[in-house]
Amino acid sequence: MAATVTNFHPVFLLSDSDSYISSNPRKPNFSKRLFTTSPLLFPTIVSHALTQNTPPYSSSSKPKLKKTGGLDSSEKTQKLNLQVSPHRAVAAVRLMRIEFGGAFADLLNERGKGSGNNEMEYVERTLGFRTRDLEERDLRMVTNIVGGAIRWRKYLDYLILSLCHDEISFRNMEPLLLQILRIGFYEIVKREMPPYAVVDENVNLAKFALRPGAGNMVNGILRKLVSLKDNDSLPVPKLDGNDRAQARALATTHSHPVWMVRRWTKYLGQEAAIKLMIWNNTDPSFSLRANIAKGLTREDLITKLNILKVLHEPSSYLDDFVCIRRGMQIVIQNGFLKEGLCSVQDESAGLAVSVLDPQPDDCIIDCCAAPGGKTLFMASRLKGQGMISAIDINKGRLRILEETAKLQCVDSVISCIHADLRSFADSNNLKFDKVLLDAPCSGLGVLSKRPDLRWNRKLEDLEELKSLQDELLDAACKLVKADGVLVYSTCSIDPEENEERVSAFLIRHPEFQIEPVDRYVPSEFSTEQGFYRSCPVKHSMDGAFAARLVRWQ
């Protein structure tokens, strides 16, 4: 489901309620004026910056400076800057777009070849200059930096604030300067890159993108960080006090919203909550589904991966799936996705389809289908016989589904319907053998792959989502024929979105009963209540849930 745009400011990491997450912020102005506010007043660091007069440009290309300290736009625009690291420039601008513009944190870079040109256009529009062209290695580094800086944002901001010693200046810090500092802190603390290179590259970026004084400030802060790290004296949140205080400390240390930490501690216990956060902060692994509808078996896919020397292993749970720990960019760059040979799909999603158990000649409706991962997998299982009605409220995402279905050669069994499920169910007497409701949810099971989602969610969202999930379940059940099947699934690990929604539904609709899923998925995924549940830490895949409900009258 689409993520909510976040209007986040780091100073609010000190807040217990994480109330900084706004559900409806205004889209910001990305003009360069946003990045040329007055210099910050960090006492010791500014003093250091004022004594450093090394110009960022050579004397032959030194630009004119405005009184505000920024670069004159006529001098800056259209410049080709070979001194700034391209992947850091792109990463800083992408981080701005994600945090303030609602862009999606694409850890796969699925656009593949040519995407670097699009990224550089954003850099030029935002910073006023271009760097050298992005190479494949640069794109991989952008993905790593962006994902890491987003995951660790709360912890990185804690360190930055600790080194600045000035909350007011931190609150007023220029957005681009803050992104540059986050990149540098992440590279030094979490990636453990050579400090001299990190300092030099990020200082250059700040000087050219903002002004010389900003570069000097970045230099002072990063050098201070390096000194603390070398002496093993980085500040550490204290894990003491009452439950609320401990949750705040854990939230900072593991870089999650406080409300998530408190919720997981309540349902899972503190030790399990910590393990889950550690999992969420690791680089995600991905899995590929071989597109058997296009004649590609898993063995064929493995042969292709061997040729490309991509490390992989067959899924232990699904016959068509291959797990990839590293090398996804190689797969994408070689056109596997564009040619429809395979899809990126987590095993947890594939197992949810197994719970539905699509078979040839089935008449199926996917109630919240777009962008269509589960729809396409179900279609491949039909083997050209049967029909899937794919309904979704988002017309643009449905169009993507239609295009992908053609690419994967399963369009003959998919019919797309643009409609709100609730009104569709009220106005149609159609009945289906099997109904899949992959409901909009918090996405708390996919935080490893969606690092931005943790900052785009707030506790209040759950109440709205639960109400929507109930409404969609009530609508979806109207479409199930007698003895038919309704599968309710989410990519959440929260019991209030999962087991509790099913329990409430069964009270409202006693004509349905639970069918245990152990006939359809391995027993380790089956709960005592007969539901499907995948656990990120236990199963090394996304967290997901599904209930198989049969209409018996």
HELIX and SHEET records of a PDB file:
HELIX    1   1 PRO A   10  LEU A   14  5                                   5    
HELIX    2   2 LYS A   32  PHE A   35  5                                   4    
HELIX    3   3 PRO A   43  LEU A   50  1                                   8    
HELIX    4   4 SER A   73  LYS A   76  1                                   4    
HELIX    5   5 PRO A   86  GLY A  101  1                                  16    
HELIX    6   6 SER A  115  LEU A  127  1                                  13    
HELIX    7   7 GLU A  136  ARG A  151  1                                  16    
HELIX    8   8 ARG A  153  CYS A  164  1                                  12    
HELIX    9   9 GLU A  167  ARG A  171  1                                   5    
HELIX   10  10 PRO A  175  PHE A  185  1                                  11    
HELIX   11  11 TYR A  186  LYS A  190  3                                   5    
HELIX   12  12 PRO A  195  ALA A  209  1                                  15    
HELIX   13  13 PRO A  212  ASP A  230  1                                  19    
HELIX   14  14 ASP A  243  THR A  253  1                                  11    
HELIX   15  15 VAL A  258  LEU A  268  1                                  11    
HELIX   16  16 GLN A  270  ASN A  280  1                                  11    
HELIX   17  17 ILE A  292  LYS A  294  5                                   3    
HELIX   18  18 ARG A  298  ILE A  307  1                                  10    
HELIX   19  19 MET A  328  GLN A  333  1                                   6    
HELIX   20  20 GLU A  347  LEU A  356  1                                  10    
HELIX   21  21 GLY A  373  LEU A  382  1                                  10    
HELIX   22  22 LYS A  395  LEU A  407  1                                  13    
HELIX   23  23 ASP A  411  VAL A  413  5                                   3    
HELIX   24  24 LEU A  421  SER A  427  1                                   7    
HELIX   25  25 LEU A  453  ASN A  456  1                                   4    
HELIX   26  26 LEU A  459  ALA A  476  1                                  18    
HELIX   27  27 CYS A  477  LEU A  479  5                                   3    
HELIX   28  28 GLU A  499  ARG A  508  1                                  10    
HELIX   29  29 VAL A  517  ARG A  519  5                                   3    
HELIX   30  30 SER A  523  PHE A  525  5                                   3    
HELIX   31  31 PRO A  536  HIS A  539  1                                   4    
SHEET    1   A 2 LYS A  79  LEU A  80  0                                        
SHEET    2   A 2 PHE A 129  ARG A 130  1                                        
SHEET    1   B 4 HIS A 312  PRO A 314  0                                        
SHEET    2   B 4 PHE A 321  ILE A 324 -1                                        
SHEET    3   B 4 PHE A 286  ALA A 290 -1                                        
SHEET    4   B 4 CYS A 342  VAL A 344 -1                                        
SHEET    1   C 7 ILE A 414  HIS A 418  0                                        
SHEET    2   C 7 MET A 387  ASP A 392  1                                        
SHEET    3   C 7 CYS A 363  ASP A 366  1                                        
SHEET    4   C 7 PHE A 432  ASP A 438  1                                        
SHEET    5   C 7 VAL A 480  THR A 490  1                                        
SHEET    6   C 7 ALA A 544  ARG A 551 -1                                        
SHEET    7   C 7 PHE A 512  ILE A 514 -1                                        
SHEET    1   D 7 ILE A 414  HIS A 418  0                                        
SHEET    2   D 7 MET A 387  ASP A 392  1                                        
SHEET    3   D 7 CYS A 363  ASP A 366  1                                        
SHEET    4   D 7 PHE A 432  ASP A 438  1                                        
SHEET    5   D 7 VAL A 480  THR A 490  1                                        
SHEET    6   D 7 ALA A 544  ARG A 551 -1                                        
SHEET    7   D 7 TYR A 532  SER A 534 -1                                        
END                                                                             
